[in-house]
Amino acid sequence: MISETSAGDAAKLEWVKSSYSDSSNSNECLEVATAPDAVHVRDSKNVRGPRLAVTPTAWAGFAAYAAAH
């Protein structure tokens, strides 16, 4: 896992808002962007703020775990 403190080259990524984000509650917004070597996660209310980058394998494991719970 890589914790990034600035948006860096985030403008080059295609960010997608989570389908689980509640549009009626603006405090629950998550966006993800995929790259060949990482999946990036950020808070859509703070696009220039910190983001998290994980390997595609780690993301797949997390997504499978989250879907099962």
Rosetta blueprint (number, residue, H / E / L):
1 M L
2 I E
3 S E
4 E E
5 T L
6 S L
7 A L
8 G L
9 D L
10 A H
11 A H
12 K H
13 L L
14 E L
15 W L
16 V E
17 K E
18 S L
19 S L
20 Y L
21 S L
22 D L
23 S L
24 S L
25 N L
26 S L
27 N L
28 E L
29 C L
30 L E
31 E E
32 V E
33 A E
34 T E
35 A E
36 P L
37 D L
38 A E
39 V E
40 H E
41 V E
42 R E
43 D E
44 S L
45 K L
46 N L
47 V L
48 R L
49 G L
50 P L
51 R E
52 L E
53 A E
54 V E
55 T L
56 P H
57 T H
58 A H
59 W H
60 A H
61 G H
62 F H
63 A H
64 A H
65 Y H
66 A H
67 A H
68 A H
69 H L
